[in-house]
Amino acid sequence: MTDQSMVTIGNTTDPYNNAKARGWDITDASALTTPLELEADVVIVGTGAGGGTAAETLSKAGLSVVLLEAGPLKTSSQFDMQERGAYRDLYQEGTGRGTKDGGMVILQGRSVGGSTTVNWTTSFRTPPETLKFWADSMGVSGCSVEELAPHFAQMEERLNIHEWPQAPNANNGMLQRASEKLGYDWATIHRNVRGCLNLGFCGLGCPVDAKQSMLVTTIPSALDNKAKLIHHARVVRVLRDGDSVTGIEAEALTPNVRGSTGQTITVRATRTILAGGAINTPAILLRSAVPDPQSRIGKRTFLHPTTLTMAIYPESIDPFYGAPQSIYSDHFQWQNVHTGPVGFKLEVPPLQPAFAAGFYSTAGEEISSSMDQLPNTQCMIALLRDGFHEDSQGGVVELGDAGQPILDYPINEYLLEGVRRSWGIMLEMQFATGCTSARPAHKQARHYSTWKEAKAAIAELQIAPHKVTVGSAHVMGGSPMGDDPKQSVTDCDGKFHHLDNLYVMDGSLFPTSIGANPQLSIYGLVHKLASKLGAQFTA
Amino acid sequence: MTGAAALSTMSAGATLSGCTSSGPASGMKHLRPEDLDLLRAMTPAVLKGKIAPTDTAAIDQTLESFDTLMADLSAPVVAGVLQAFDVLNFGLTRGLTTGQWSAWSKASLEDAETALARLRESGIGLLNAIYAAVIRLIISSYYLIPENAASAGFMPPRKVASVVPAGTPAEEGTP
């Protein structure tokens, strides 16, 4: 194991340290003592991949923009590479968000920058297979590989997205070695970083602003363009005048963002853009009781349900250090697009201890001994590509008693088959590269010492919801775009079908899951939609 | 797939429980006296090999961390956790779901291990979910304490404001 505790990391890069000198207009709504009322050309709800990209694009077009974020403004000066503060401040529900029956935990960001502040920087263009399926089967137009290419290229340039040039850390390196050994396709991941120190704390907030998240790129740029940013402001509903949306109403949250202060924020705007992410965007639409004649809002919400296997190696892995994701395999992803068993992408996650501890779903000496061997532990994950096969309809966003979103997404047999199959593949890969023991993410499993033993065990284990450990860090869908108002919530410009001046620009537009980590899919699509909206506006 | 506090809504648990709960225990923000009894019994079983039943200092430190973690979750998640605890605390459901018919304050290490095994092996998904939530929260609470994270090999650099480390490359390089 490597002790880095004598290393000191500092930065002079935090752009928010110079907010005043740069004339930025940032309001902490938790400090409001009177109601706040604003007017703008465009109000954008959410500051993640969608909201950040839309804010930069539209403010650059000369429009006045107000950006609202429910979470706090936390910046690199406060990112200390410790788990507790990061989970508390930067994640939805303090990482406690999950599906309704408790079957899946959902990791989603909640601070200025949204999930881009805490994601692992993995950047893929939307796979051609996915775009073709949307065009052929989901009524999506204008989103071919060729039509999106210039937008992806611009955002790649903007966020310095490039193939990771350094050697993978040992955790990722094992995925490469195993793929080579067993003859599986693999490739190097592209990352949105500039001056990356290869530390490994992307999930806890980049301490040196190397990650080109919205927090340090598009939002500062929008603020330079005179956009106003209001954080600690949770949007309750959109405001309407007949068939037109006229802005939003928000409530100010307490400093710890766990409660309401009772103050309200009203923004009147010519255009309203929802970019709160899948789950929160459909929830705003549901709370607003907007027309939904086919009951499409919140349906078909996808998660890339993700399961894993953990293996212990004789050599040091130090899975908590180094670029978290640098190698992937799509070998089992596209055998079929929308028929047959579910396809999946293979990647690895970083294993900071409190985070990793949740992967085991086990207790007693098994967990104590596993955690003692964490420096020698490698983890593979399989991200199941949901939403393509007719047996994979995803989850449904509902509202709880307090108007909070709840995602009802039971894990069905179709996905469970993928869980079992992916365990077999990942465990074989781990034994093929010399692990001394490995276990699948099943509550009744243990570490097995040979591939033969592990294979027999996964054939015997009861594969059922709540017995298996499945989670998600990718939330998509729930307000799908499409040309047919009967099948979709917005048109292919992101405009809500049934009201004027209301747009959706985030991952909730996706009619299926992506089949890849979604951030670049959101950047590219929203760049396209926001550019068009900006051009219409100024025309 | 997580982590830290990983529990989702377990609202169904509420209906299993008929008990009324008291307020937080002295010095705690969320955990109630009966929750502390439950967790004092469970913690040495969940972290066997790390915390002995007699190691009250380590147990108390973990429970303090647990209470802080609860404060960091959302209100609906906290409500779900407390409902799950109600199921495990209330005499009838405690006995039926865990086999623990006397109070948790009287439970031995073996009793707690039996209770965990029953929740884990149950054919009722909700009980499996409660098992997962209880063990994840306890284990996460333990490893959110920096010296325990260090025992798992995690010793990250110290953050010092406004100091650029020597030899920082302009573009990607090794640290």
Chai-1 contact restraints between the chains, C-beta under 6 A:
chainA,res_idxA,chainB,res_idxB,connection_type,confidence,min_distance_angstrom,max_distance_angstrom,comment,restraint_id
A,M1,B,G153,contact,1.0,0.0,6.0,A-B,restraint_1
A,D3,B,M155,contact,1.0,0.0,6.0,A-B,restraint_2
A,Q4,B,M155,contact,1.0,0.0,6.0,A-B,restraint_3
A,Q4,B,P156,contact,1.0,0.0,6.0,A-B,restraint_4
A,Q4,B,P157,contact,1.0,0.0,6.0,A-B,restraint_5
A,S5,B,M155,contact,1.0,0.0,6.0,A-B,restraint_6
A,V7,B,P157,contact,1.0,0.0,6.0,A-B,restraint_7
A,T8,B,R158,contact,1.0,0.0,6.0,A-B,restraint_8
A,T8,B,V160,contact,1.0,0.0,6.0,A-B,restraint_9
A,T8,B,V163,contact,1.0,0.0,6.0,A-B,restraint_10
A,I9,B,P157,contact,1.0,0.0,6.0,A-B,restraint_11
A,I9,B,K159,contact,1.0,0.0,6.0,A-B,restraint_12
A,I9,B,P165,contact,1.0,0.0,6.0,A-B,restraint_13
A,G10,B,V160,contact,1.0,0.0,6.0,A-B,restraint_14
A,G10,B,A161,contact,1.0,0.0,6.0,A-B,restraint_15
A,G10,B,S162,contact,1.0,0.0,6.0,A-B,restraint_16
A,G10,B,V163,contact,1.0,0.0,6.0,A-B,restraint_17
A,T12,B,S162,contact,1.0,0.0,6.0,A-B,restraint_18
A,D80,B,K159,contact,1.0,0.0,6.0,A-B,restraint_19
A,M81,B,P156,contact,1.0,0.0,6.0,A-B,restraint_20
A,E83,B,L144,contact,1.0,0.0,6.0,A-B,restraint_21
A,R84,B,L144,contact,1.0,0.0,6.0,A-B,restraint_22
A,Y87,B,A4,contact,1.0,0.0,6.0,A-B,restraint_23
A,R88,B,D72,contact,1.0,0.0,6.0,A-B,restraint_24
A,E93,B,S74,contact,1.0,0.0,6.0,A-B,restraint_25
A,E93,B,V77,contact,1.0,0.0,6.0,A-B,restraint_26
A,G94,B,A5,contact,1.0,0.0,6.0,A-B,restraint_27
A,G94,B,D72,contact,1.0,0.0,6.0,A-B,restraint_28
A,G94,B,L73,contact,1.0,0.0,6.0,A-B,restraint_29
A,T95,B,T2,contact,1.0,0.0,6.0,A-B,restraint_30
A,T95,B,G3,contact,1.0,0.0,6.0,A-B,restraint_31
A,T95,B,A4,contact,1.0,0.0,6.0,A-B,restraint_32
A,T95,B,A5,contact,1.0,0.0,6.0,A-B,restraint_33
A,G96,B,A5,contact,1.0,0.0,6.0,A-B,restraint_34
A,G96,B,L7,contact,1.0,0.0,6.0,A-B,restraint_35
A,G96,B,L73,contact,1.0,0.0,6.0,A-B,restraint_36
A,G96,B,S74,contact,1.0,0.0,6.0,A-B,restraint_37
A,G96,B,V77,contact,1.0,0.0,6.0,A-B,restraint_38
A,G98,B,S8,contact,1.0,0.0,6.0,A-B,restraint_39
A,T99,B,S8,contact,1.0,0.0,6.0,A-B,restraint_40
A,K100,B,T9,contact,1.0,0.0,6.0,A-B,restraint_41
A,G102,B,S8,contact,1.0,0.0,6.0,A-B,restraint_42
A,G102,B,M10,contact,1.0,0.0,6.0,A-B,restraint_43
A,G102,B,A129,contact,1.0,0.0,6.0,A-B,restraint_44
A,V105,B,M1,contact,1.0,0.0,6.0,A-B,restraint_45
A,V105,B,T2,contact,1.0,0.0,6.0,A-B,restraint_46
A,V105,B,A6,contact,1.0,0.0,6.0,A-B,restraint_47
A,L107,B,T2,contact,1.0,0.0,6.0,A-B,restraint_48
A,P165,B,E172,contact,1.0,0.0,6.0,A-B,restraint_49
A,Q166,B,E172,contact,1.0,0.0,6.0,A-B,restraint_50
A,G195,B,E171,contact,1.0,0.0,6.0,A-B,restraint_51
A,C196,B,E172,contact,1.0,0.0,6.0,A-B,restraint_52
A,L197,B,P175,contact,1.0,0.0,6.0,A-B,restraint_53
A,N198,B,P175,contact,1.0,0.0,6.0,A-B,restraint_54
A,P207,B,K159,contact,1.0,0.0,6.0,A-B,restraint_55
A,T306,B,M1,contact,1.0,0.0,6.0,A-B,restraint_56
A,F320,B,F154,contact,1.0,0.0,6.0,A-B,restraint_57
A,P353,B,Y143,contact,1.0,0.0,6.0,A-B,restraint_58
A,P353,B,A149,contact,1.0,0.0,6.0,A-B,restraint_59
A,P353,B,A152,contact,1.0,0.0,6.0,A-B,restraint_60
A,P353,B,F154,contact,1.0,0.0,6.0,A-B,restraint_61
A,A354,B,A4,contact,1.0,0.0,6.0,A-B,restraint_62
A,A354,B,S140,contact,1.0,0.0,6.0,A-B,restraint_63
A,A354,B,Y143,contact,1.0,0.0,6.0,A-B,restraint_64
A,A354,B,L144,contact,1.0,0.0,6.0,A-B,restraint_65
A,F355,B,G3,contact,1.0,0.0,6.0,A-B,restraint_66
A,A357,B,I139,contact,1.0,0.0,6.0,A-B,restraint_67
A,A357,B,S140,contact,1.0,0.0,6.0,A-B,restraint_68
A,A357,B,Y143,contact,1.0,0.0,6.0,A-B,restraint_69
A,G358,B,T2,contact,1.0,0.0,6.0,A-B,restraint_70
A,G358,B,G3,contact,1.0,0.0,6.0,A-B,restraint_71
A,G358,B,A6,contact,1.0,0.0,6.0,A-B,restraint_72
A,G358,B,R136,contact,1.0,0.0,6.0,A-B,restraint_73
A,S361,B,A132,contact,1.0,0.0,6.0,A-B,restraint_74
A,A363,B,V46,contact,1.0,0.0,6.0,A-B,restraint_75
A,A363,B,L116,contact,1.0,0.0,6.0,A-B,restraint_76
A,A363,B,I135,contact,1.0,0.0,6.0,A-B,restraint_77
A,G364,B,K48,contact,1.0,0.0,6.0,A-B,restraint_78
A,E365,B,K48,contact,1.0,0.0,6.0,A-B,restraint_79
A,E365,B,G49,contact,1.0,0.0,6.0,A-B,restraint_80
A,S368,B,G49,contact,1.0,0.0,6.0,A-B,restraint_81
A,S368,B,K50,contact,1.0,0.0,6.0,A-B,restraint_82
A,M371,B,A152,contact,1.0,0.0,6.0,A-B,restraint_83
A,L374,B,A152,contact,1.0,0.0,6.0,A-B,restraint_84
A,L374,B,G153,contact,1.0,0.0,6.0,A-B,restraint_85
A,P375,B,G153,contact,1.0,0.0,6.0,A-B,restraint_86
A,Q404,B,P76,contact,1.0,0.0,6.0,A-B,restraint_87
A,K443,B,R120,contact,1.0,0.0,6.0,A-B,restraint_88
A,P465,B,G125,contact,1.0,0.0,6.0,A-B,restraint_89
A,H466,B,G125,contact,1.0,0.0,6.0,A-B,restraint_90
A,H466,B,N128,contact,1.0,0.0,6.0,A-B,restraint_91
A,H466,B,A129,contact,1.0,0.0,6.0,A-B,restraint_92
A,G471,B,M1,contact,1.0,0.0,6.0,A-B,restraint_93
A,G471,B,T2,contact,1.0,0.0,6.0,A-B,restraint_94
